[in-house]
Amino acid sequence: MESMTESHTPWRAPAGAFWSSTWRDAAETLAVVDAENGTVVGKVADCTPAEVDEAVRAVSAAVLNDEPWPVWRRREALHRAAGLLAERRDRFVELLSSEGCKPVRDAEREVQRAVETVRLSAEQADRLEGRTLPFGDTPRGANRVGWFTREPVGVVAAITPFNDPLNLVAHKVAPALIGGNGVVLKPAEQTPLTALAFLEVLLDAGVPAGRVAVLPGHGASVGAALVSHPLVDLVSFTGGWTSGNAVARSAGAKKTLMELGGLGAVIVLRDADIHRTAAAIVDGAFGNAGQNCLSVQRVFVAHERAEELVDLVVRGTRELLVGSKSERITDVGPLIDEPSAERVEAWVTEAVEAGARLQIGGKRDGAFYWPTVLTDVPAGSRVLGEEIFGPVVSIESFDRLDAAVDAINRSDYGLQAGVFTRDIDAALGVAQRLRVGAVMINDTGDYRIDAMPFGGGKRSGVGREGVPYAVEAMTEPKIIAIHHSA
């Protein structure tokens, strides 16, 4: 990577962090670097554990002591925030593309999704009303009536990754706010500017300033201090499995929501529309340079169609344009930094040296890694068993469908999977047997809508996000019962 030099950014945060209703600078700063060219696009605070403590205590006090924030005001504020986010689309597209790793077309799609996520969160207000309780269903309920409402858990700690630095922030912060919580956000070290710009949107929309804090910094210091803080009531974390384990240990007996990645498995039956399937695999494997927890990483194809599928996927991969994030014609931009590209390169080299066939790709230039297709990958290779988080897909054939299903179920991950076939009975049979959080039929697993329950089992995480389900997780039922004499 080239040495860092200063460059102008289209938007600068009022300061490097925010808590206690105040924009704040810090003695120590973090440089935000464009992975494509090594330029510094901004600087933010490198917060300390002491500042984490101050911020959490301030947010907790605001939730407990400040003027009540009724549900209708929360709904109105989030609707305004969705509108402001849409108005500031160009600002966010440029931020996402400069500090992150998304080509401009992908950045535009992320902004649109984030608008929808905030809007969906505003529309969850009616989920907080609860319902009446069935006291009349038991003799012990005589002369009693009651109901429950859903109340905020308190303080939500939100820790977000670099790959969707706007929409994943929105997925944690907006549901927490509609639920009436306070939120302390630690964005990824690589992409904090987007989070600070989103905070500005929330404040301009009327979200009470005391209820939100954004603390950039390193996970080992800020993240650890945040999740272990005694006044944090729920931790919402998206990241890798190793980091998730550390979060769980630090959090202790707290509610947690954790999405920890997957292997993006796809099964292709012999009756599949092979052209449609190949196009979906190329799109699902190489979008955002494979830096997506749902990226297609492992494809199982019926033996009779394997040669044809590999040929079509290689052809589609060859047509992708690797280039600058700022160009609208670019399909694949850089990885988030050069060490990430070096890791992907090392895993592919290791597989090829063990006997895998490199069909296309396998080239690195700085933080760029060219879209790569592998076949004949030996069992035990890291590209098959661990989340690569890069633009690499492995294709293997099967003679028995059971073998493909069993291979996916033996994986340590269970996020989402895809099945391609014209036989709906076969598709539903596979879907019932796969141990994953979602099965997409005639789609890859690289698909979600923001209103669906999102998450998986095994190493893929704990609980479910998706706006309605996050609101439910971030609130708790409170029962009120009346014993009357009538």
WOFEN-V913465 format. One record per pair of residues at least 12 apart in sequence whose C-alpha atoms are under 7 Angstrom apart, sorted by the first residue. I is the first residue (numbers start at 1). GAP is how many residues later the second one is. D is the distance in whole Angstrom. If there is no record, write none. Layout:
i:I gap:GAP d:D
i:I gap:GAP d:D
//
This chain:
i:1 gap:36 d:7
i:1 gap:37 d:6
i:1 gap:337 d:7
i:1 gap:365 d:6
i:2 gap:35 d:6
i:2 gap:36 d:5
i:3 gap:35 d:6
i:4 gap:34 d:5
i:4 gap:35 d:5
i:4 gap:36 d:6
i:5 gap:34 d:5
i:5 gap:35 d:6
i:6 gap:33 d:6
i:6 gap:34 d:5
i:6 gap:35 d:7
i:7 gap:32 d:6
i:7 gap:33 d:6
i:7 gap:34 d:6
i:8 gap:33 d:7
i:9 gap:32 d:6
i:9 gap:33 d:7
i:13 gap:180 d:7
i:13 gap:183 d:6
i:13 gap:184 d:7
i:16 gap:27 d:7
i:16 gap:28 d:4
i:16 gap:29 d:4
i:17 gap:27 d:7
i:17 gap:28 d:6
i:17 gap:197 d:6
i:17 gap:198 d:5
i:17 gap:199 d:6
i:18 gap:195 d:5
i:18 gap:196 d:5
i:18 gap:197 d:7
i:19 gap:36 d:5
i:19 gap:193 d:7
i:19 gap:194 d:4
i:19 gap:195 d:7
i:20 gap:35 d:6
i:20 gap:38 d:6
i:20 gap:190 d:6
i:21 gap:188 d:5
i:21 gap:189 d:5
i:25 gap:20 d:6
i:26 gap:19 d:5
i:26 gap:20 d:7
i:26 gap:21 d:7
i:28 gap:17 d:6
i:28 gap:18 d:5
i:29 gap:14 d:6
i:29 gap:15 d:5
i:29 gap:16 d:4
i:29 gap:17 d:5
i:30 gap:13 d:5
i:30 gap:14 d:5
i:30 gap:15 d:6
i:30 gap:16 d:5
i:31 gap:12 d:5
i:31 gap:13 d:7
i:32 gap:67 d:6
i:32 gap:158 d:6
i:33 gap:66 d:6
i:34 gap:64 d:6
i:34 gap:65 d:5
i:34 gap:66 d:7
i:35 gap:299 d:7
i:35 gap:301 d:6
i:35 gap:302 d:5
i:35 gap:332 d:6
i:36 gap:298 d:6
i:36 gap:331 d:7
i:41 gap:58 d:7
i:44 gap:172 d:7
i:45 gap:171 d:6
i:45 gap:172 d:7
i:46 gap:170 d:6
i:46 gap:171 d:4
i:47 gap:168 d:6
i:47 gap:169 d:6
i:47 gap:170 d:5
i:47 gap:175 d:7
i:48 gap:173 d:7
i:48 gap:174 d:6
i:49 gap:172 d:6
i:49 gap:173 d:6
i:49 gap:176 d:5
i:52 gap:170 d:7
i:52 gap:173 d:7
i:52 gap:174 d:6
i:55 gap:158 d:7
i:56 gap:128 d:7
i:56 gap:175 d:7
i:59 gap:123 d:6
i:59 gap:151 d:6
i:59 gap:152 d:5
i:59 gap:153 d:6
i:60 gap:95 d:6
i:60 gap:122 d:7
i:60 gap:171 d:7
i:62 gap:148 d:6
i:62 gap:149 d:6
i:63 gap:91 d:7
i:63 gap:118 d:7
i:63 gap:119 d:6
i:63 gap:148 d:6
i:71 gap:54 d:6
i:74 gap:104 d:6
i:75 gap:47 d:5
i:75 gap:48 d:7
i:75 gap:50 d:6
i:75 gap:103 d:7
i:77 gap:128 d:5
i:77 gap:129 d:5
i:77 gap:130 d:6
i:78 gap:40 d:6
i:78 gap:41 d:7
i:78 gap:44 d:5
i:79 gap:40 d:6
i:79 gap:43 d:6
i:80 gap:125 d:5
i:81 gap:120 d:6
i:81 gap:121 d:6
i:81 gap:124 d:5
i:82 gap:33 d:5
i:82 gap:36 d:6
i:82 gap:37 d:6
i:84 gap:117 d:6
i:85 gap:30 d:6
i:85 gap:116 d:7
i:86 gap:29 d:6
i:89 gap:22 d:7
i:92 gap:19 d:7
i:92 gap:102 d:7
i:93 gap:14 d:5
i:93 gap:15 d:6
i:93 gap:18 d:7
i:95 gap:99 d:6
i:96 gap:98 d:7
i:97 gap:228 d:6
i:97 gap:229 d:7
i:99 gap:91 d:7
i:99 gap:92 d:6
i:100 gap:62 d:7
i:100 gap:91 d:6
i:100 gap:236 d:6
i:101 gap:232 d:6
i:101 gap:233 d:6
i:101 gap:234 d:6
i:101 gap:235 d:5
i:102 gap:186 d:6
i:102 gap:223 d:6
i:102 gap:231 d:6
i:103 gap:222 d:4
i:103 gap:223 d:6
i:103 gap:227 d:6
i:103 gap:228 d:7
i:103 gap:229 d:7
i:103 gap:230 d:6
i:104 gap:221 d:6
i:104 gap:222 d:6
i:104 gap:223 d:7
i:104 gap:224 d:6
i:105 gap:223 d:6
i:110 gap:57 d:6
i:113 gap:54 d:7
i:114 gap:52 d:7
i:114 gap:53 d:5
i:114 gap:56 d:6
i:117 gap:53 d:6
i:117 gap:54 d:6
i:117 gap:333 d:6
i:118 gap:52 d:6
i:118 gap:56 d:6
i:120 gap:347 d:7
i:121 gap:53 d:6
i:121 gap:54 d:5
i:121 gap:57 d:6
i:121 gap:346 d:6
i:122 gap:56 d:6
i:124 gap:344 d:7
i:125 gap:53 d:7
i:128 gap:21 d:6
i:128 gap:22 d:5
i:129 gap:20 d:5
i:129 gap:21 d:6
i:130 gap:18 d:5
i:130 gap:19 d:4
i:130 gap:20 d:6
i:131 gap:16 d:6
i:131 gap:17 d:6
i:131 gap:18 d:7
i:132 gap:14 d:6
i:132 gap:15 d:4
i:132 gap:16 d:6
i:133 gap:13 d:6
i:133 gap:14 d:5
i:143 gap:340 d:6
i:143 gap:341 d:5
i:143 gap:342 d:6
i:143 gap:343 d:7
i:144 gap:337 d:7
i:144 gap:338 d:5
i:144 gap:339 d:5
i:144 gap:340 d:6
i:145 gap:336 d:6
i:145 gap:337 d:5
i:145 gap:338 d:7
i:146 gap:334 d:5
i:146 gap:335 d:4
i:146 gap:336 d:6
i:147 gap:332 d:6
i:147 gap:333 d:6
i:147 gap:334 d:7
i:148 gap:329 d:6
i:148 gap:330 d:5
i:148 gap:331 d:4
i:148 gap:332 d:6
i:149 gap:328 d:6
i:149 gap:329 d:5
i:149 gap:330 d:7
i:150 gap:325 d:6
i:150 gap:326 d:5
i:150 gap:327 d:4
i:150 gap:328 d:6
i:151 gap:324 d:5
i:151 gap:325 d:5
i:151 gap:326 d:6
i:151 gap:327 d:6
i:152 gap:27 d:5
i:152 gap:28 d:5
i:152 gap:29 d:5
i:152 gap:322 d:6
i:152 gap:323 d:4
i:152 gap:324 d:6
i:153 gap:28 d:7
i:153 gap:80 d:6
i:153 gap:321 d:6
i:153 gap:322 d:5
i:153 gap:323 d:6
i:154 gap:27 d:5
i:154 gap:28 d:6
i:154 gap:79 d:6
i:155 gap:26 d:6
i:155 gap:27 d:5
i:155 gap:28 d:6
i:155 gap:76 d:7
i:155 gap:77 d:5
i:155 gap:78 d:5
i:155 gap:79 d:7
i:156 gap:20 d:7
i:156 gap:25 d:7
i:156 gap:26 d:6
i:156 gap:27 d:5
i:156 gap:28 d:6
i:156 gap:76 d:6
i:156 gap:77 d:6
i:156 gap:78 d:5
i:156 gap:79 d:6
i:157 gap:26 d:6
i:157 gap:27 d:5
i:157 gap:28 d:6
i:157 gap:69 d:7
i:157 gap:70 d:7
i:157 gap:75 d:6
i:157 gap:77 d:6
i:157 gap:78 d:5
i:157 gap:79 d:6
i:158 gap:14 d:6
i:158 gap:25 d:7
i:158 gap:26 d:6
i:158 gap:27 d:5
i:158 gap:28 d:6
i:158 gap:77 d:6
i:158 gap:78 d:5
i:158 gap:79 d:6
i:159 gap:26 d:6
i:159 gap:27 d:5
i:159 gap:28 d:6
i:159 gap:77 d:6
i:159 gap:78 d:5
i:159 gap:79 d:6
i:160 gap:26 d:7
i:160 gap:27 d:5
i:160 gap:28 d:6
i:160 gap:77 d:6
i:160 gap:78 d:5
i:161 gap:26 d:7
i:161 gap:27 d:5
i:161 gap:77 d:6
i:161 gap:78 d:6
i:162 gap:26 d:5
i:162 gap:28 d:6
i:162 gap:29 d:6
i:163 gap:128 d:6
i:163 gap:129 d:7
i:165 gap:26 d:6
i:165 gap:29 d:6
i:165 gap:30 d:7
i:166 gap:28 d:6
i:166 gap:29 d:7
i:169 gap:26 d:7
i:171 gap:296 d:7
i:172 gap:64 d:7
i:175 gap:292 d:6
i:175 gap:295 d:6
i:175 gap:296 d:5
i:176 gap:295 d:6
i:176 gap:298 d:6
i:179 gap:292 d:6
i:179 gap:295 d:7
i:179 gap:296 d:6
i:182 gap:29 d:4
i:182 gap:30 d:6
i:183 gap:28 d:6
i:183 gap:29 d:5
i:183 gap:30 d:6
i:184 gap:28 d:6
i:184 gap:29 d:5
i:184 gap:30 d:6
i:185 gap:28 d:6
i:185 gap:29 d:5
i:185 gap:30 d:6
i:186 gap:28 d:6
i:186 gap:29 d:5
i:186 gap:30 d:6
i:186 gap:37 d:7
i:187 gap:29 d:6
i:189 gap:27 d:7
i:189 gap:28 d:6
i:189 gap:29 d:6
i:192 gap:24 d:6
i:196 gap:18 d:7
i:224 gap:26 d:7
i:227 gap:20 d:7
i:227 gap:23 d:6
i:227 gap:24 d:5
i:228 gap:22 d:5
i:228 gap:23 d:5
i:233 gap:21 d:6
i:233 gap:22 d:7
i:234 gap:20 d:6
i:234 gap:21 d:5
i:234 gap:22 d:6
i:235 gap:20 d:6
i:235 gap:21 d:5
i:235 gap:22 d:6
i:236 gap:20 d:6
i:236 gap:21 d:5
i:236 gap:22 d:6
i:237 gap:20 d:6
i:237 gap:21 d:5
i:237 gap:22 d:7
i:238 gap:20 d:6
i:238 gap:21 d:5
i:238 gap:22 d:6
i:239 gap:20 d:7
i:239 gap:21 d:5
i:239 gap:22 d:7
i:240 gap:20 d:5
i:240 gap:21 d:6
i:241 gap:19 d:5
i:241 gap:218 d:6
i:244 gap:14 d:7
i:244 gap:16 d:7
i:257 gap:205 d:6
i:257 gap:206 d:5
i:257 gap:207 d:7
i:258 gap:203 d:5
i:258 gap:204 d:5
i:258 gap:205 d:7
i:259 gap:196 d:6
i:259 gap:201 d:6
i:259 gap:202 d:5
i:259 gap:203 d:7
i:260 gap:199 d:7
i:260 gap:200 d:5
i:260 gap:201 d:5
i:261 gap:32 d:5
i:261 gap:154 d:7
i:261 gap:199 d:5
i:262 gap:31 d:6
i:262 gap:32 d:6
i:262 gap:125 d:6
i:262 gap:151 d:5
i:262 gap:152 d:6
i:262 gap:153 d:5
i:262 gap:198 d:6
i:263 gap:33 d:7
i:263 gap:34 d:6
i:263 gap:35 d:7
i:263 gap:124 d:6
i:263 gap:150 d:7
i:264 gap:30 d:5
i:264 gap:31 d:5
i:264 gap:32 d:4
i:264 gap:33 d:5
i:264 gap:34 d:6
i:264 gap:152 d:6
i:264 gap:153 d:6
i:264 gap:181 d:6
i:265 gap:31 d:6
i:265 gap:32 d:6
i:265 gap:33 d:5
i:265 gap:34 d:6
i:265 gap:143 d:7
i:265 gap:152 d:5
i:265 gap:153 d:7
i:266 gap:32 d:6
i:266 gap:33 d:5
i:266 gap:34 d:6
i:266 gap:151 d:6
i:266 gap:152 d:5
i:266 gap:153 d:6
i:266 gap:178 d:6
i:267 gap:32 d:6
i:267 gap:33 d:5
i:267 gap:34 d:6
i:267 gap:151 d:6
i:267 gap:152 d:5
i:267 gap:153 d:6
i:268 gap:32 d:6
i:268 gap:33 d:5
i:268 gap:34 d:6
i:268 gap:151 d:6
i:268 gap:152 d:5
i:268 gap:153 d:7
i:269 gap:32 d:6
i:269 gap:33 d:5
i:269 gap:151 d:6
i:269 gap:152 d:5
i:270 gap:32 d:5
i:270 gap:34 d:6
i:270 gap:35 d:6
i:271 gap:150 d:6
i:271 gap:151 d:6
i:272 gap:148 d:5
i:272 gap:149 d:4
i:272 gap:150 d:6
i:274 gap:35 d:6
i:277 gap:143 d:7
i:278 gap:31 d:6
i:278 gap:34 d:6
i:278 gap:35 d:5
i:279 gap:37 d:7
i:280 gap:163 d:7
i:280 gap:164 d:7
i:281 gap:15 d:7
i:281 gap:163 d:7
i:282 gap:31 d:6
i:282 gap:34 d:6
i:282 gap:35 d:6
i:284 gap:12 d:5
i:284 gap:160 d:7
i:284 gap:162 d:5
i:285 gap:12 d:6
i:285 gap:106 d:6
i:285 gap:107 d:7
i:285 gap:108 d:6
i:286 gap:46 d:7
i:286 gap:85 d:6
i:286 gap:105 d:5
i:287 gap:45 d:7
i:288 gap:44 d:6
i:288 gap:45 d:7
i:289 gap:43 d:5
i:289 gap:44 d:6
i:289 gap:45 d:7
i:289 gap:46 d:6
i:289 gap:101 d:6
i:289 gap:102 d:5
i:290 gap:99 d:6
i:290 gap:100 d:4
i:290 gap:101 d:4
i:291 gap:98 d:5
i:291 gap:99 d:5
i:292 gap:97 d:6
i:294 gap:122 d:7
i:294 gap:151 d:6
i:294 gap:152 d:5
i:295 gap:151 d:6
i:296 gap:97 d:7
i:296 gap:150 d:7
i:297 gap:95 d:6
i:297 gap:96 d:4
i:297 gap:97 d:6
i:298 gap:86 d:7
i:298 gap:95 d:6
i:298 gap:96 d:5
i:298 gap:97 d:6
i:299 gap:95 d:6
i:299 gap:96 d:5
i:299 gap:97 d:6
i:300 gap:95 d:6
i:300 gap:96 d:5
i:300 gap:97 d:6
i:300 gap:98 d:7
i:300 gap:104 d:6
i:301 gap:95 d:6
i:301 gap:96 d:5
i:301 gap:97 d:6
i:302 gap:95 d:6
i:302 gap:96 d:5
i:302 gap:97 d:6
i:303 gap:94 d:5
i:303 gap:95 d:5
i:303 gap:96 d:6
i:306 gap:91 d:6
i:314 gap:45 d:7
i:314 gap:46 d:7
i:314 gap:59 d:7
i:317 gap:54 d:7
i:322 gap:48 d:7
i:333 gap:35 d:7
i:334 gap:33 d:5
i:334 gap:34 d:4
i:334 gap:35 d:7
i:335 gap:32 d:5
i:335 gap:33 d:6
i:337 gap:30 d:5
i:338 gap:28 d:6
i:338 gap:29 d:4
i:341 gap:26 d:5
i:341 gap:27 d:6
i:341 gap:28 d:6
i:344 gap:44 d:7
i:344 gap:46 d:6
i:345 gap:17 d:7
i:345 gap:19 d:7
i:347 gap:35 d:6
i:347 gap:36 d:6
i:348 gap:35 d:7
i:351 gap:26 d:6
i:351 gap:30 d:6
i:354 gap:24 d:7
i:355 gap:22 d:7
i:355 gap:23 d:7
i:356 gap:18 d:7
i:356 gap:19 d:6
i:356 gap:20 d:5
i:356 gap:21 d:4
i:356 gap:22 d:6
i:357 gap:17 d:6
i:357 gap:18 d:5
i:357 gap:19 d:6
i:358 gap:15 d:6
i:358 gap:16 d:5
i:358 gap:17 d:7
i:359 gap:14 d:5
i:359 gap:15 d:6
i:360 gap:12 d:5
i:360 gap:13 d:5
i:361 gap:12 d:7
i:371 gap:20 d:5
i:371 gap:21 d:6
i:372 gap:19 d:6
i:372 gap:20 d:5
i:372 gap:21 d:6
i:373 gap:19 d:6
i:373 gap:20 d:5
i:373 gap:21 d:6
i:374 gap:19 d:6
i:374 gap:20 d:5
i:374 gap:21 d:6
i:375 gap:19 d:6
i:375 gap:20 d:5
i:375 gap:21 d:6
i:376 gap:20 d:6
i:385 gap:26 d:7
i:405 gap:29 d:6
i:409 gap:25 d:6
i:409 gap:26 d:6
i:412 gap:46 d:6
i:412 gap:47 d:6
i:413 gap:44 d:7
i:413 gap:45 d:5
i:413 gap:46 d:5
i:413 gap:47 d:5
i:414 gap:21 d:6
i:414 gap:22 d:4
i:414 gap:23 d:6
i:414 gap:42 d:5
i:414 gap:43 d:5
i:414 gap:44 d:6
i:414 gap:45 d:7
i:414 gap:46 d:6
i:415 gap:21 d:5
i:415 gap:22 d:5
i:415 gap:23 d:7
i:415 gap:40 d:6
i:415 gap:41 d:4
i:415 gap:42 d:7
i:415 gap:45 d:5
i:416 gap:20 d:5
i:416 gap:21 d:6
i:416 gap:22 d:5
i:416 gap:23 d:6
i:416 gap:29 d:5
i:417 gap:19 d:7
i:417 gap:21 d:6
i:417 gap:22 d:5
i:417 gap:23 d:6
i:417 gap:27 d:6
i:417 gap:28 d:4
i:418 gap:21 d:6
i:418 gap:22 d:5
i:418 gap:23 d:6
i:418 gap:24 d:7
i:418 gap:25 d:6
i:418 gap:26 d:4
i:418 gap:27 d:5
i:419 gap:21 d:6
i:419 gap:22 d:5
i:419 gap:23 d:6
i:419 gap:24 d:7
i:419 gap:25 d:7
i:420 gap:21 d:6
i:420 gap:22 d:4
i:420 gap:23 d:7
i:421 gap:21 d:7
i:427 gap:14 d:7
i:436 gap:20 d:6
i:436 gap:21 d:6
i:437 gap:18 d:6
i:437 gap:19 d:4
i:437 gap:20 d:7
i:450 gap:16 d:5
i:450 gap:17 d:6
i:451 gap:15 d:5
i:451 gap:16 d:5
i:451 gap:17 d:6
i:452 gap:14 d:5
i:453 gap:12 d:6
i:453 gap:13 d:5
i:453 gap:16 d:6
i:454 gap:12 d:5
//
